[in-house]
Amino acid sequence: MAKEIERKFLVRDDAWKSNVTSETRIRQAYICAESDRSVRIRTKNDETAQVTLKFGSNLLVRDEFEYPIPIDDAREMIGIADGHVIDKTRYTVDFAGFTWEIDVFAGHHRGLVIAEVEMQSETDDPKLPAWLGREVTGDKRYSNQALATQRSRPGLVHAL
């Protein structure tokens, strides 16, 4: 069983763009979205797809299972999923021994930019780049699940 251990931050400015190492267009939607579990369908660059099952209500550490699925199946499931389809571009940036994933949202959440860093252990203490804003790790409003399933964007802050 894989563990997902990550911290999330809003992004303060565009300084990260000069250090991008990869770029991936992502579309994702939720088939099941409960407070302690979810089933997510995701496509990458409209070429590959996967289904992800997550368990646990702690937003720092959760159990995660991920499996490849046929792209046509993913497109069909995204088309019938509940809530909003999340459209975003994910950029990676290496900084001080950690790889940061910066999600630039389009569509319903245009203007939102969130940086995540995955860690091997809860005790990891990555150095924080200057372009990060406020930490939102424990704020469920910024989880992809909430972004996909909430009907509006009340109280979302897009910076700092």
C-alpha positions as CSV (number, residue, x, y, z in Angstrom):
1,M,0.0,0.0,0.0
2,A,1.4,3.4,-1.0
3,K,1.2,6.4,1.3
4,E,0.8,9.9,0.0
5,I,2.5,12.4,2.2
6,E,2.3,16.0,0.9
7,R,2.2,19.6,1.8
8,K,0.3,22.3,-0.2
9,F,0.8,26.0,-0.6
10,L,-0.6,28.8,-2.5
11,V,1.8,30.4,-4.9
12,R,2.9,34.0,-4.4
13,D,4.4,34.8,-7.8
14,D,5.8,33.4,-11.1
15,A,9.5,33.1,-10.1
16,W,9.2,29.3,-10.2
17,K,8.6,29.4,-14.0
18,S,12.3,29.8,-14.8
19,N,13.1,26.4,-13.2
20,V,10.4,24.2,-14.8
21,T,11.6,20.7,-15.5
22,S,8.3,19.2,-17.0
23,E,4.8,20.2,-18.0
24,T,1.7,18.0,-18.1
25,R,-1.9,18.8,-19.0
26,I,-4.3,17.1,-16.6
27,R,-8.0,16.5,-16.7
28,Q,-9.6,14.8,-13.7
29,A,-12.9,14.1,-12.2
30,Y,-14.3,12.2,-9.2
31,I,-16.6,9.1,-9.4
32,C,-16.8,8.9,-5.6
33,A,-16.1,11.7,-3.2
34,E,-16.6,11.1,0.5
35,S,-15.0,12.7,3.5
36,D,-12.6,9.8,4.0
37,R,-12.3,8.2,0.5
38,S,-12.4,9.1,-3.1
39,V,-12.2,7.5,-6.6
40,R,-10.5,9.8,-9.1
41,I,-10.1,9.5,-12.9
42,R,-7.2,11.4,-14.4
43,T,-5.9,11.8,-17.9
44,K,-2.4,13.2,-18.7
45,N,-1.8,15.1,-22.0
46,D,-4.9,13.2,-23.3
47,E,-2.6,10.2,-23.9
48,T,-2.6,8.2,-20.7
49,A,-5.1,7.6,-17.9
50,Q,-5.4,6.2,-14.4
51,V,-7.8,5.6,-11.7
52,T,-6.8,6.5,-8.1
53,L,-8.4,5.4,-4.9
54,K,-7.6,7.4,-1.7
55,F,-8.5,6.6,1.8
56,G,-8.2,8.6,5.0
57,S,-9.3,12.0,6.2
58,N,-5.9,13.4,7.1
59,L,-4.9,15.7,4.3
60,L,-1.1,15.3,5.1
61,V,-1.0,11.5,4.9
62,R,-3.4,9.1,3.1
63,D,-3.4,5.6,1.6
64,E,-3.3,5.8,-2.1
65,F,-3.7,3.1,-4.9
66,E,-3.3,4.0,-8.5
67,Y,-3.8,1.9,-11.6
68,P,-3.5,2.6,-15.4
69,I,-6.8,2.4,-17.4
70,P,-7.5,2.8,-21.1
71,I,-7.7,6.4,-22.2
72,D,-11.1,5.9,-23.9
73,D,-12.6,4.5,-20.6
74,A,-11.2,7.5,-18.7
75,R,-12.7,10.0,-21.1
76,E,-16.1,8.3,-20.8
77,M,-15.9,8.2,-17.0
78,I,-14.9,11.8,-16.8
79,G,-17.9,12.7,-18.9
80,I,-20.3,11.1,-16.4
81,A,-18.6,12.1,-13.2
82,D,-20.2,14.3,-10.6
83,G,-19.2,18.0,-10.1
84,H,-16.7,19.9,-12.1
85,V,-13.9,18.5,-14.3
86,I,-10.6,19.9,-13.1
87,D,-8.5,21.2,-15.9
88,K,-4.9,22.2,-14.9
89,T,-1.4,22.2,-16.1
90,R,1.1,20.6,-13.7
91,Y,4.7,21.9,-13.8
92,T,7.5,20.4,-11.8
93,V,10.4,22.3,-10.3
94,D,13.3,20.8,-8.4
95,F,14.3,22.8,-5.3
96,A,16.7,21.9,-2.5
97,G,16.4,18.2,-2.9
98,F,12.6,18.0,-3.4
99,T,10.4,18.1,-6.5
100,W,7.6,20.6,-6.3
101,E,4.5,20.2,-8.4
102,I,2.8,23.5,-9.4
103,D,-0.8,23.2,-10.6
104,V,-2.0,26.1,-12.7
105,F,-5.8,25.7,-12.9
106,A,-8.0,26.6,-15.9
107,G,-11.7,26.5,-16.4
108,H,-13.9,26.8,-13.3
109,H,-10.8,27.5,-11.1
110,R,-8.9,29.7,-13.5
111,G,-6.4,31.9,-11.6
112,L,-5.8,29.4,-8.8
113,V,-2.1,28.2,-8.5
114,I,-1.2,25.6,-5.9
115,A,2.3,24.1,-5.2
116,E,2.6,20.6,-3.6
117,V,5.6,18.8,-2.4
118,E,5.5,15.0,-1.8
119,M,7.7,13.7,1.1
120,Q,8.9,10.3,2.1
121,S,8.1,10.9,5.8
122,E,6.0,13.2,7.8
123,T,9.2,14.4,9.5
124,D,10.7,15.6,6.2
125,D,11.3,19.4,6.4
126,P,11.7,20.7,2.8
127,K,13.2,24.1,2.4
128,L,10.5,26.4,1.2
129,P,11.0,28.4,-2.0
130,A,10.5,32.2,-1.8
131,W,7.7,32.0,-4.4
132,L,5.4,30.1,-2.0
133,G,2.6,31.8,-0.3
134,R,0.3,30.6,2.6
135,E,0.3,26.9,3.5
136,V,-3.1,25.3,2.8
137,T,-2.2,21.7,3.7
138,G,-5.0,21.2,6.2
139,D,-7.5,23.4,4.4
140,K,-9.9,21.0,2.7
141,R,-11.2,23.8,0.3
142,Y,-7.9,23.4,-1.6
143,S,-8.0,19.6,-2.1
144,N,-8.6,18.6,-5.7
145,Q,-11.6,16.6,-4.4
146,A,-13.3,19.7,-3.0
147,L,-12.4,21.8,-6.0
148,A,-14.1,19.2,-8.2
149,T,-17.2,18.7,-6.1
150,Q,-18.0,22.1,-4.6
151,R,-20.7,24.0,-6.4
152,S,-19.0,27.4,-6.0
153,R,-15.8,28.9,-4.8
154,P,-16.7,30.6,-1.5
155,G,-13.7,31.9,0.5
156,L,-11.0,30.6,-1.9
157,V,-7.9,32.8,-1.9
158,H,-5.8,32.6,-5.0
159,A,-2.6,34.0,-3.6
160,L,-0.6,34.4,-0.4
